[in-house]
Amino acid sequence: MAFSLVIETDNAAFDSDKNNEIIRILQKTIKTLDRASYTGRHTANFSEIIHDSNGNAVGSWHLD
């Protein structure tokens, strides 16, 4: 099994405090994976588009 995550940090949402925006994205990803695990959803081949706090797509993650 592999987990891949890519976040592009070149847009305005990352300008003022890059670390906080990355932390927010990682926390949301953790909640999504935890919720899937808790509800019994099979998480193999599970993926999601990552959006910044402005709603722009900035990456994705994928669990194989």
C-alpha positions in Angstrom: 0.0 0.0 0.0 1.2 3.5 -0.8 0.0 7.0 0.1 0.9 9.9 -2.1 0.2 13.6 -1.4 1.1 16.6 -3.6 0.4 20.2 -2.6 1.4 23.2 -4.8 2.1 26.2 -2.6 2.5 28.9 -5.2 -0.8 30.7 -4.8 -2.2 33.4 -2.6 -3.6 31.1 0.1 0.0 30.3 1.1 1.4 33.8 1.0 0.8 35.0 4.5 1.4 31.8 6.4 2.4 28.8 4.4 2.6 26.5 7.4 -0.9 27.1 8.7 -2.4 26.4 5.2 -0.5 23.2 4.9 -1.5 22.1 8.4 -5.2 22.9 7.6 -5.0 20.8 4.5 -3.3 17.9 6.3 -5.9 18.0 9.1 -8.7 17.9 6.6 -7.0 14.9 4.8 -6.6 13.1 8.2 -10.3 13.6 9.0 -11.4 12.3 5.6 -9.3 9.2 6.0 -10.4 8.7 9.6 -14.1 9.1 8.7 -13.7 6.5 5.9 -12.0 4.1 8.2 -14.7 4.7 11.0 -17.6 4.1 8.6 -16.0 0.9 7.2 -15.4 2.4 3.7 -12.7 0.4 1.9 -9.9 2.9 1.5 -7.9 1.2 -1.2 -7.7 3.3 -4.4 -9.1 6.2 -2.4 -8.2 9.7 -3.6 -9.2 13.4 -3.3 -8.5 16.7 -4.9 -7.0 19.2 -2.4 -8.4 22.7 -2.3 -6.8 25.7 -0.5 -8.8 28.0 1.8 -9.7 30.1 -1.3 -11.3 27.1 -3.0 -8.6 26.6 -5.6 -7.4 23.1 -6.5 -3.8 22.9 -5.3 -3.0 19.2 -5.4 -4.3 15.8 -4.6 -3.7 12.7 -2.5 -4.1 9.0 -3.3 -4.1 5.9 -1.2 -3.3 2.7 -3.2 
